[in-house]
Amino acid sequence: MKPIKVAVLKETKTPPDRRVVLTPVQVMKVKAQFPHVDVVVQPSKLRCYKDEEYERLGITMQDDISDCDILIGVKEAKIDSLIPDKKYMFFSHTHKKQDYNRPLLNTFIDKKIQIIDHECLTDDYGIRLVAFGRWAGIVGSYNGLIAYGKRTGKYDLTRAKNCFDMQHMLQEVEHVQLPPNFKILITGGGRVASGALETLEPLYLNKVSPEDFLTKTFDEPVLCQIDADQYVELKKGGWKDFPHFFDNPSDYKSTFKRFSKITDMWIPCHFYNPDSPAFLKPEDYREPDFNIKVIADVSCDIADPIPSTLRASTIADPFYGYDPINEKEAAPWDKNNVTVMAVDNLPGELPRDASEAFGERLIEVVFPYLFDTDNPDNEVVMRASITKDGKLTKDYTYLQDFLEGKE
């Protein structure tokens, strides 16, 4: 195959992200597995893997990457750093018409950049190939436990961002003290929810059915996980199936309020379609028997599905309060408020573990297509390519009016 040169980008988005697409060991693995590929790494003082860790393995650190063919990062690169006529791969946050990144999308067009979006990398069945979702669930669930400890003063855990790795974080979980009949609810059934469950494993919680969760009192803390078939129903009554819900979300109404009466901590890990019914309404929070004290909103869909998620919070300042009377942000630890955690880049708190897992998936299921110089426009690459040669690709022409500012 034709030789190609690949650059691992330094992350430039604010707030800073310490993750990286390839660890030092993985760079060496790429070179061994794909002999026609040379990999250089852009120096970074913020990255979770230090420059010295790459240099110790003889990996070239190169600030000027203009001679590279493919440039790979995690989050969006700064507009002024983008090099014309290159092939980039990162989470561009443009394909859902994110207004704040309209200038970025225009720049891809103006500079004739092929942008391959991690989020759009799928197999033939539309299943995503790479994601950080599991790590969002892992850290989000942990932050929920931190929030309850701070709210009650029962315990104090080291922030995940200050733990060396996930193993260190899980050792911290062992310090958690939850009262009898404390009820934790997880919504969602995918990777994110699975990650949230991993964090709770050291607590050996009894996982109970939705029926028991709703109706019984326990002499120990318990956990329940529900999916859409438990928190929505057809407007005419009943439930059909998940494909019907995903295709026709506006045909459904929420049945979640009953859970708000007996849940102490809610960890939302579900996927939300804007046409789906909201889980709760603001007035639901004001009902006398509303019981939720902590919402660790891993899904982080602002305001619509969960009224208390007023904004995304940050790794530096992850918690805020929701005043249900005035429907406004308030002090996070006031017992009259709901404590909210809504960090939108949770995997960044365990950057070494998250980076390693992400990089392994890239090497296994993406790079054989990305580095195929005999067929560079293969289906996997093109399904994820939003722009190429100064225009939107055929799967993303729906962005044209957005691109031109018409919507």
PEBELKA-V125811 format. One record per pair of residues at least 4 apart in sequence whose ideal C-beta (glycine too) atoms are under 7 Angstrom apart, sorted by the first residue. I is the first residue (numbers start at 1). J is the second residue. Records with the same first field share a line. If there is no record, write none. Layout:
I->J  J
This chain:
1->36  373  374
2->36  373
3->36  38
4->36  37  69  70  371  373
5->38  40  67  68  69
6->37  38  39  68  69  70  72
7->40  42  65  68  71
8->20  21  22  39  41  42  72
9->42  71  72  73  77
10->42  43  44  47
11->16  17  19  44  46  73  74  75
12->77  78  81
13->17  75  76
15->314  315  316
16->46
17->74  75  345  348
18->46  47  48  348  351
19->48  74  347  348  351  354  355
20->47  48  49  74  355
21->72  73  74  358  359  362
22->26  27  30  359
23->49  355  356  359
24->49  53  54  57  59
25->29
26->30  359  363
27->31  39  41  54  59
28->32  57
29->33  363
30->34  37  39  363  367
31->37  39
33->363
34->367  371
36->373
37->371
40->60  62  65  68
41->54  59  61
42->62  63  65
43->51  61  63
48->351  352  355
49->53  54  352
51->55  61
52->56
54->59  61
55->59  61
65->71
66->83
69->87
70->87  89  370
71->86  88
72->89  90
73->77  90
74->90  91
75->90  91
76->90  91  92  93  101  104
77->81  82  88  90
79->103  104  107
82->107  111  113
84->111  112  113
85->112
86->113
87->114  116
88->113  115  116
89->116  118
90->118
91->117  118  119
92->101  104  115  117  386
93->98  101
94->98  101  104  105  386
95->117  120  386  396
97->399  402
101->105
102->106  402
103->107
104->108
105->109  399  403
106->110  403
107->111
108->113  115  387
109->387  390  391  403
112->389  390
113->387
114->385  387  388
115->385  386  387
116->381  384  385
117->384  386
118->130
120->383  384  386
121->128  129  130  366  380  384
122->126  127  128  129  383
123->127  129
129->361  365  366
130->358  361  362  366
131->191
132->136  347  354  358
133->137  190  191  192  195
134->138  191  192  194  195
135->139  195  346  347  350  353  354  357
136->140  192  195  298  346  347
137->141  192  193  194  195  196  269  298
138->142  166  195  198  199  350
139->143  160  346  347  349  350
140->144  196  267  296  298  341  346
141->145  196  199  200  267  296
142->146  160  169  173  199
143->147  296  318  341  343
144->148  265  267  294  296  341
145->149  157  173  176
146->150  157
147->151  294  296  319  339  341
148->152  265  294
149->154  155  156  157  176
150->333
151->293  294  333  339
154->177
155->175  176  177
157->172  175
158->162  163  172
160->169  349  350
161->315  349
163->168  169  172
164->168
165->350  352  353
166->170  350  353
167->171
168->172
169->350
170->202
173->199  202  203
174->202
176->203
178->182  221
179->221
180->218  219  220  221
181->217  218
182->221  264
183->213  222  262  263  264
184->205  223  264  265  267
185->224  226  259  263  266
186->193  196  197  225  267  269
187->226  231  268  269  270
188->192  193  227  269  270  271
189->193  227
190->271
191->195
192->196  269  298
193->197  225  269
194->198
196->200  267  269  298
197->201
200->205  223
205->221  222  223
206->220  222
207->223  224
208->212  213  222  224
209->213
210->214  224  226  230
211->215
212->216
213->222  224
214->258  262
218->222
226->230  231
228->232  242  245
229->239
231->254  255  256  279
232->245  252  253  254  255  277
233->237  238  239  252  253  255
234->238  239  240  251  252
235->251  252  253
240->244
242->246
243->247
244->248
245->249  252
249->273  275  276
250->275
252->276  277
253->277
254->277  278  279
256->260  279  280
257->280  284
259->263
260->280  284  290  291  292
261->289  290  291
262->291
263->291  292
264->291  292  293
265->293  294  296
266->292  295
267->296  298
268->297  298  299  306
269->298  299
270->299
272->276  299  301  305
274->304
278->304  305
279->305  306
280->284  285  306  307
281->307
282->307  327
284->290
285->290  307  308  324  338
286->324  325
292->338
293->338  339
294->339
295->306  308  338  340
296->341
297->306  309  340  341  342
298->346
300->309  312  342  344
301->305  309
302->309  311  312
303->307  309  310
308->322  338  340
309->340  342
310->322  329
311->342
312->342  343  344
313->317  318  319  320  341  342  343
314->318  343
315->343  345  348  349
318->341  343
319->332  339  340  341
320->329  332  340
321->329  330  331  332  334  337  338  339  340
322->329  330  337  338  340
323->328  330  337
324->338
330->334  337
331->337
332->339
333->339
347->354
350->354
351->355
352->356
353->357
354->358
355->359
356->360
357->361
358->362
359->363
360->364
361->365
362->366  367
363->367
366->370
367->371
368->372
369->378  380  381
370->381
372->376  378
376->381
377->381  382
378->382
379->383
380->384
381->385
382->393
383->395
385->393
386->392  393  396
387->391  392  393
388->393
392->396  397  399  400
399->403
400->404
401->406  407
402->407
